[in-house]
Amino acid sequence: MNRNAAKKLRIGIVGAGGIVRQRHMPGLASLPNVQVVAVCNSGLESAQHFADEFQVPDVMNDWAEMIDRPDLDIIWIGTPPHLHAPITVSALEAGKHVFCQARMAMNLREGREMLSAAQAQPQLVTMLCPAPHGMRGGRFFQKLLRDGYIGEPWHFRLTAVNDQFSDPLAAPHWRQRTELSGLNTLAVGIYAEVLQRWLGAPRRLHAQMKVSVPKRGGYVVHVPDVVQVFGQWSNGLAGMLEWSGVAQFPPDETLTIYGRDGTLVYNFTRDEILGGRRGDRELQSLEVPPELVTPWTVEEDFIDAVLTGNHPEPSFETGVQYLEFTEALHLSARGGHAVELPLP
């Protein structure tokens, strides 16, 4: 089907939070072959504000009623994870294409349910929102690894610490509420997705976790705000990984890979790559070649896939893989032992 076909794809949005406003709506608005015709949010008032801001014709109070509309081609999910699985499964059963915000689901079981529902409707396109972390220079970083810039990779360190939850008097964020976020913890799933793409799948993970502020405004927090992991990858690579939401004066978020002949660093905070090889005096900035820069084209990629029948990434299969990573960390931390992957 031609992208310039006369018929516009009609989209209903469920969940109109920050990323939908900041990224998805501007991306969709730039495409000539789509129209956002309905929005459903946590409340009618917020949905109406969104509709007024982006000239969306219809405001709805019930996502199930939206899915039942025969005039919609696509359901665009921007809710917290607790609604991803029920909305996705219902939308696919109703014959709608589905774009779903990351993280994919509350847990691995729900992710597998979403994948099964997608596999049962192969004519429909499904896609997860990709992590923006490392998107710009990721292809160049992978090329440097493939081309042997550091020789055989030996071990790596991922540091992703910040001060988002460092105020002990702050109310719980929705990401700290298990009933909304499930097992999703800090940016664990985001970096699991990035590592899977760049380094492949881990085969063994050993984790410890901590809740530094267990009570916030009378709410008992169970979502960890510190995660530390030792992992082994199938290619022999060893990794030390640390996430924190309570680190004051945090360093930049970085992935550093040490190899036989050198070191590569991806600085996610600054979106830059540093490298050094044996004999160099220090790490140097490595400019990403223009032809390898990957811009944000998420909305266009999904719409193109709907029009052409392609299979975009991140797929639901990719989502299940990063949910498996997250679930393995929780199993390891609760049991006090290493967990082998893949999980049964």
N, C-alpha and C positions, 0 to 999 in steps of 0.2 A: 504493500500500500504506500502511495506517495505521501511524503510529509506535507505536501501542499494541497492535499485533497480537501474538497470543499467542506466536508463534514468536520465539525469541531468535536473533539473528545470532551465530554462533560464530566466534571470532577466535583465530588462532594468531599469536604474536609471534615474530619472528626478530630477535634483537638487543635486549637489555634493558639499555641503558645509561642515562645520566643523564636525558636528556630524556624517555625512555619512563617512567622512574620518577617524575620530577618533574611532568610535564605530562600525558602521554597516559593513564597508568593512573588518576590521579584523575578525569580527564575521562570516561573510559570507565566507571569505577565509578559515576558519577552517572547513567548512562543505564539505563533499565529494560529496554531491548530488546536488550542485548548481553551476551555472556558470553565472557571470555577463558578458553579451555579448555586451551591448550598454550603452552609457551615453549621456545625454543631460543636459547642464547647461545653465546659463544665457548668455553665449557666447561661440563660437567655441573654442577660445583660452584656456579658463579655462577648458572646457570639455576635450580638448586634453591633458592638463597638468594632469588632473585626470586619463585619459586613460593611459598615459605614466607611471604614478606612480603605477597604480594597474593592468597594463597589460590587459586593457579592449579593445577588438578588434575593436569595432565600435564607432564612434563619430557622433552624430546627432545634427541638429540645430533646430528641430521642434518636440516638444513632441507629437503632434498629429500624425505625421508620425511614431514615435516610437510605439505608441499604435496600429497603424494599422498593425504592423509587425506580421505575423502569426506564427513566430518561437518563440515568447516570451510567457512565462507562467505567469510572475509576473511583475507588475509595482511597483517600489520602489520609493516613493515620498519623496524628501528631500528639496523641495522648501519652501519659506515663505508661510504663510497661504492663500494668495490671489489666489493661483493656486490649492489648495488642492481639492476644490469641483469640478471644471471643469475637472481636470485630473482624479480624482477618478470616477466620473460618466461616463466619456468617456471610461475609462479602463474597468469598470465593464460591460458596454454595449458591449465592444469588447471581453468579455469573459476572462479577465485577473484577477488573484488574485491581491489584493492591500494591500501593507504595506504603511502607511501614517505617516509622521512625525507629532508630536504634535506641536502646538495646532491644533485641528482637522480642523477648518475652520475659516473664517472671523467673523462669527456670528452664532446665533442659527438657522436662516432660512437655511443657507447653510449646517450646520451640519445635519439638518433634511432631506435635499435633499440627502445628502450622505447616510444617514441611509436608506432612502426609496429605493435608487438605490441598496444598498446591499441586502435589504430584497427581492427585485425583482429577485435577482440572488443567491438563497440560496446555490447553489452548489459551489459558489466561496468563498474563505476565505478572510476576511478583518481584519485588525488589526491596531491599533494606537501605536505609540511608547510610552512606559510608561515613567512616570517621574522617574528619578533615585533617587529622594529625598525620603529617608526613605526606599529604597528598601532592603538594607542589613538587617536591623533589624526590619522591619515592622511586620513580622509575630509574632515575640516575643513580640513586643509592643502590638499588638492586643490580644495576649494570656494573657498578664498581665492584660489588661482591662477586658477580659472575666472571668478570674479567680478571679476577685475582689481584685486585689492588692491594689487599692485605695478606695475600696468600691463603693458606688454609685457616679458616676461622677457628679459634680455640675456645674463647669464652666471651661473654658479654655481660653488661650491667645496664639495666633499665632503671632510671630514677624518675618517678612521676609524683612528686610531693608538692602540696600547696597548702594554703591556709584557709581554704573555703569554710571549714567547720571549726576553726580554732577558737572562736569565741564561745566559752562554756555557758554563757548566759543566753545565747541565741536560741530561738525556737527551732524545732527540728525542720530541716528542709525536706521536701517530698522525697528526695533521693535517700533520705535516712529513714523513711517509713517503709517497713517491710511489706505492708499491705498494698503499697503502691509500686514499689520497686522490686520486690522479690529478692532474689539472690544477687542482683546486680549491685556492685560495690565500687564506689569511687570511679576511676577510669580503667578498671581492670579489663572490662570487655572491650573497650576501645583499643587498648594496646595489645590485647590478645588478637584482635583482628589484624592489626598492623604487623605483629610478629609472625602470625600465620602466613601472611602474604610475603613477607621478606625472608623469613628464616625457615618456614615449614612448621609442622606440628610438633609439639612436645611429646615425649613418650613417658615422662615421669615428673611429677610435681610434688614438692613438699612445702607446706605453707604454715605460717602462724598468723593469727589475726588478733586485733585488739579493738575494743570500743573504749575510747578514752573518756568520753562524756556519756555515761550510761543513761542519764536522765536529763531531759530538756523540757522545761515547762510542764512537768508532770507526765510527759510521754517517755516510756521506756524504750531506749534505742537498742536495736539488735544488729543493725547494719554496721559492720566494722568501719572505723576511720583510719586504721593502719593495717596494711597487708604486706608481709615480707615472704618471699618465695625463693627457694632454690629449685632449679629445674634442669632437666637433661633433655636434649632434642635428639631426634632420630639420626641426625648426621654427626653425632658425637659432640655437638656444641653444648657447653655448660653455661647456665645463666643465673644471675642474681637479679631479682626484681623487687622493687619497693614502691608501694603507693602510700600516700598519706594525705588526709584532708586537714590535719591539725599541725602542720609544720610552719611555724612562724619564720619569716625571713628565708623562704625556700630558695633553693638553687633552680636554675633552668631545668625543664624536663628534657631528659636526654636519653638516647640509646647509644652506648659505646661498645663497639665490637673490636676485640683484640685478636689479631691473627699472627701467623708465623712471621709475616714480613711487614706488618704495620698495624695501624689503628684507624678506624672510621667512626665518626660521631655524627649522629643526626640530632641537632638541637631543635626540638619541637616548639619550644617557646619562641625562638627567633626564626624558625623555619629555614635553617641553614645547615650546610654540611661541612664538616671539617675532616681532614685526613692527613696522615703522615706515614711515610714509609721508612724502613730501616735506613739510617744514614742521615735523615732529615734532622734539623735541630729542634723543630717544634711543629705542632699541628698547623696546617694552613687551610684557609677557606677555599672550598672547591665550588666554583660557580656552576650552577645547573645549566647545561646547554639549552638554548631556547626550544629546540625541537623535542626535548624530554620533559619540559615543564608541563605539569598536569593542572589545568585550571578547574574550578568548580563548574561542572556541567551536569550536575546530578539530575535536575529536572528534565533537561533536554534528552539525556541518556534514557531515562525511563520512558518518556513519551515516544522517542524513536523506537524503543523496543516494543511498545504496544502497537505501533504502526507497522513495524516490519516483522514482528514475531521473534525477534532476537531474545537472548537470555542475558539480562544485565547483571552486573555485580555491584554490590554484594548480594549474592543469592541467598535463598533460605538455607541452602546447604552450608554456606559460609557462616550464617548466623548460628546454626546448630553447633558448628565447630567452636565458636567463641563462647557459646553458652556452656559447652562441655568443659572448656578451660575454666570458666568461673565456678562451675559446679564442682570440679575436681579440687579446686582450692578450698572450698568450704568443707568438702569431705575430708580432706587432709587435715585442715585445722581442727575440725571437731574430733577426728580420730587420733590425732597426734602421730600420724605416720605418712609416708609417701603414698601417692596414688598413681597407679599405672593408667596410661591412656592408650587407645580410646576406651571410654566408659561403656559398659554393657547397656 
